[in-house]
């Protein structure tokens, strides 16, 4: 089964970055696609949540650092162990999304880049790498402007039974 890591904003979103990931999981199950979405640990395990840790930074900086380091290391391990990465840039991304993008880029992973905001809203160094991939390794990059457009791509490229076109 083809594993796709889901990268996108968590801390800045009211839903903790879960909604679009749940929609992808349901879609893959409903269509019986030959893929598994792999999610950041803080979207599936409350013990990894970083959303409420701001006070901990001031009360116990060492504990805050250790927790953040463990989440980051787990995120990056999941990126490395996945076959590809989908990046959902909707104006709510932060350091983690950008860090995961760099890990996938440096690891020569296929990148599915969903950008629902203007190009100027994406970190310049991320956008530069997207444009670089587009010019030098177009087979590693697919760009989309919406989640439905990405789902249409998945139906064609990861059909039930694993028979790719």
N, C-alpha and C positions, 0 to 999 in steps of 0.2 A: 504494500500500500504506500502511496506517495504521501509524504508528510510535508505540510506547509505551515510554517510558523507565522502567527498573526502578530503584527507589530502596529501599534497605534496608541494614541493618547489614553492614559488611565487616570492619573491624578487630577487633571483639569476637567474631567467629564463627570457630570452628575451621576451617571450610571456606572462609573468606574471602568469604562471601556468595554463593558460586557455586551451591550445590545447588538452591535454589528457582528461580534464574534458568535453570539448565540444564533443570529440569523444565518450565518454561514454554516454552522454545525447542523441546524435544522434542514437547510437547503441540501447539504451533502447527503444527509440521511434519507430525506424524502426522494431525492433523485438517484439514490444508491450509487453515488460517485465513488470512484476508486481513489479516494483521498482521505486523509485524516488531518484535521487542523490541530496544531499544537499551540497552546496559549501560554502567555506569561504566567508565572506562578501566582502573582497577586491578583489575577482576574478569576482564579479558580479556587484558591486557598486563602481564607481569611487570615491565617497566621502570617502570610507574606504581605498583607496589605500595608502599603506605605501612605495611604491617604490621610491618616489621622496622626501622623508622626511628627508634626511640626513642633509641638511642645516638648517631645522627647529630645529633640535637637538641643534645646536649652537646658532641660533638666538632667540629661545624661548623654552627652555627645558621643561617648564611646559606644554605648548601647545603640544609639541611632546609627552610627557609622557601621557597626557590625551587621545590623539588620539590613541596611541598604546594600552593603557589600555582598551579603549572601543572596539577596534578590537579584542583584546585577549579575553575579556569577552564574546563577541558575538560568536567568534569561539568556545569557550568551551561550551557555551549554546547549540550551534548547535550539537556539539559532543554528549552531554548528551541526547538531544532530539531525536537523530537518533537511529535506531535499530541496526546498525552495522557501522563499519568504514573501509574504504579502504585507505591504506597507500602506496603511490607511491614513492619509494626510488630510485632515478636515479642519485644521486650525486649532486643534486641541493637543497637539503632540508636544513632547518635551524631550529632555535629555535621553531618556531610555530609548525612545523610538529612533532618535538620531544615532545613538550608539549601536543599536541593533542593525540599523541600515548599514553602518560602516563595517560591522562584523560580517554581514552577508556579502557586501561588496568585496571586501578583502578575501573572503572565502570562496569567491567565484560561484556563488549560488545564483540560480535564476531568481529574478526579482520581479514581482508583480506590484506595480506602483499605482495605487488609487489616489488621485489628487482631486479633491472636491473644492479646493480653494484656488485662488490665483497663484501662478508660479511665484510671484513675489512674496507669498506667505510662507513658502518653504525655505528652510535654512539654505543660504547660498551654497554652502559646501555640499549639501545633499543634492540640490538641484544641479550643481556642476557635475556630480558623479552620474546623475540620471542622464544628463545630456551626453556625457562621455560614453556611457554604456550604449546609448542610442546610436552614437557614431561609430564606436569601435567593436561592440559586441551585441548587436541587435537581437541575437538569439537568446541572450541572457535577460533581456528586459521586455516587459509588456506593460504598457501604460493604459490606464482607464480613467474615466471621469466620474464614475459612479459605481456603487456596489452592484446594481442590476447588470451593468455592462460586464463586470468581473464574473458574475454568476453565469452569464451567457457563455463566456469564454470557458469556464469550468465544465459546463455541460458538453461542450464540443471536445475538449482536450482530456477530460477524465471521465469518460462515460461509464455507466454501470458495466461490470464485467471486465473492465480494464482494457477494452479494445480501443486503442487510440487511433484516430484517423491517420 
